[in-house]
Amino acid sequence: MLTSRIVVDRDFVISELDRRVFGTFVEHMGRCVYGGIYEPGHATANKDGFRQDVLELTRELGPTIVRYPGGNFLSGYNWEDGVGPKDKRPTRLDLAWGSTETNEFGTNEFITWCRTAKVEPMFAVNLGTRGPDEARHLLEYCNHPGGTYYSDLRREHGYEKPHGIKFWCLGNEMDGPWQICQKTAQEYGRVAKETAKVMRWVDGDLQLAACGSSQRAMPTYASWEYEVLDHCFNDVDFISLHAYFRNDSNDVKEFFTVIEDLDSFIKEVASIADAVAAKRRSPKRIMLSLDEWNVWYKAHSPSDLRKPGWPKAPPLIEEIYNFEDALVVGGALITMINNADRVKAACIAQLVNVIGPIMTETGGAAWRQTIFHPFAQASRHAHGQVLRAKVQSETFSTKTHPNASLLLSSVIHDEATGTVTILALNRSTTDEMQLDVELRGLGEGRKVALASELHHTDLKAINSKAAPNAVAPKERTDVSIDKGVVSAKLKPLSWNVIVTTPA
Ligand code: AHR
């Protein structure tokens, strides 16, 4: 039996957890919009054509903010195509994904969907084929009350009140050669600065994110972040990070260490942003928006990315998630939460069908993929201040990581309710772990309000339409608490949630 110990103190706080770390992403790609959130002919469709089975699962998943409309799609998108009477909207070639875009769904439909799902929109402006001019027009259309060309156009389109969108991404993955109109760091840094400037002149109450590298493995990684921020440091609030985790060696231990890599990635980007601040002797801190992250490696072949013949909403990158993917997603969430002082927004990519926690059949059922569960549980239970934990745990080693902790954990304290939530991942492939968590200064009279475990004997187990609950959390009643010390046995390869409240 392994033994692990966590000590936290209510006064030792990393940061308040920004609930926007539980964001997700809807791109015009594959069946994410069409056949995912929007399918007018579907048996569950409401008057707006939104699938209510997907809406219900979205509410259960619990995202707080949703990024839209891309992704690579963004860099060729004309936002004007997606507003106004549907029968007048042009059908276009989407060069990013080799698809036909009907524009039946656009800005206003997405805002209506967000209001229905009770999530905040995170919008992105096209800095590929377009620039500051179109960005300011879109912002005027969305956020200006009225009395100008674009704000009155919105009102004409039936949306009297401004949408009030606060969070905007300045382009998408502009360093990538796959991007429509890729840019150098200098080209992008300049246009990001000028776009941010004019957008703030339209609406002074925005949060703006500049594109970081499209992945940590890019040859220009780090120099890209430095140069871009050197141009637009004063004009933006966030730098974005994108991270897709792979299990190419089909070795769960190696796969787990993508979580250590994510931690390094976060700390490196924060350091680079702080180096740019230091050059200016500035106290300003640029925050991190991990606005695309997930496991994605199985559905990654050319035929997963693009289908011949310019189809409408073809199935693209429909990754089927297994149990080990869910463990990695849980570990990634723990890492983001433990970096709550810098990671203030994050979007699991994407919401439905396209590398999504929700899967649907067009015209048929919807179900939860394995990765749905750690996300939904963390979003439901992690509120408040992230505590700085002292963790003792045995370690494991891999070719690339000689000293990785078997236990990964976060402890979050909600001062308003007194709730303390423990998220814990036992990464041992063989051994059960005795976990003791000492909650100092949090009151000895506490009770375990909820304990659950996500475990399966088969790492490759999946959920499907026929077996939608093959991998699902189970409640347990054998977790104890005595004088402020929580004790639990964690199965090998298990994701665990323990919620304690004042008795
Ligand atoms: O989420 C799928 C794609 O991955 C996005 O369009 C792009 O930004 C990233 O490369």
Boltz pocket constraint, residues with backbone or C-beta under 6 A from the ligand:
constraints:
  - pocket:
      binder: B
      contacts: [[A, 27], [A, 29], [A, 70], [A, 71], [A, 72], [A, 73], [A, 172], [A, 173], [A, 214], [A, 292], [A, 349], [A, 350]]
      max_distance: 6.0
